[in-house]
Amino acid sequence: MIDEAFLPFHEILGRMLDVPSDLVDETAGVRSSIYECSIESPVELDIVVDEGGAVSIGLVPPLYRVDTTFRPAYHHVRFTARRVEDDDGR
């Protein structure tokens, strides 16, 4: 079981993709569209393999800073989402 402080990788991706494609302010007459979004962050990983061989990956931004002679080596995740429109304009 993944440590409860960590979120499953698929949930992190879902939250990062939950970005509105258009930002509209009718009062000001402004419309903005997001065509690409990039996020990069250090992460701590928790990887668990169950008895059946299924792999679960959890990640979270670093939980705390550790003041030691050697700093922990964090992994990095970079995620880029690009908006692609179909032939029907969606």
N, C-alpha and C positions, 0 to 999 in steps of 0.2 A: 504494500500500500504506500502511495506517495505521501510524504510529509504533508500535514494539513496546512502548513504555511505556503506551500507551492500550489500553483494552478496548473491543471493539465495544459499541455501545449496547444491542443485544439481550441481550448477556451480562450487562451491568450490571442490566438489568431482571430477568432470570432470577435473579440472586443476591439482589436485593431482595425478590423474591416468595418466596424459599425460607425462609419463616417458618412454624413450626408453628402450626396453628390453635388447638390446645389444649395447655396446659402442665399436667401432672398430677403431683402428688406423693402417691402412695397412702399412704405412711407418715404424712404430716401430714394426710391427708384434704382436700387442697386441689386445686381444679381452676380454672384460669383460661382464658379464651378471648380471643383477639385478634380484634376486629371491624374495626379500622381502624389503619393504620400510615402515618405521614407521614415522609418523609425530605427534607431540603433541604440542598443543599451547593453551594459554589462549585465550578466545574469548568473545566478547560481542554478545548477542543474540537480535534479533528483531523478535517477533512472532506476526503475524497478523491473525485474523480470519475474513473473509469477511461475508457479509450478508447471503450467501448461506451455511456458515459453513466450507468453505475450509480454511485450515490452510497453511500459508506461513511462512517458517523459513528462516531468513537471519542471516548471521554471518560475523564477521570481527575481526581481531586481535584488541586488545585494541587501541582505537584511540588516547588517550592521557593519561598522568599520572596525577592523581589528588592528590595534596598534601593537605591532610586533616588529622584530628586525626584518623579517621577510613578510611582505604583503601576500595575501592569498591571490592566486591567479584565477580571475573570473573568466568565464566564457563570454563571448559576445554573440548577440543575435542581431542581424540586420534584416529588416522586412521592408519590401517595397511593393505597394499596390498601385497598379495602373488601371485607369478607367478605359474600357474598350466598349465602343458602341457597336451594336449589331446593325444589320441592314435596315431594321425598322426604327433606328435612332435611339434604342435603349441600351 
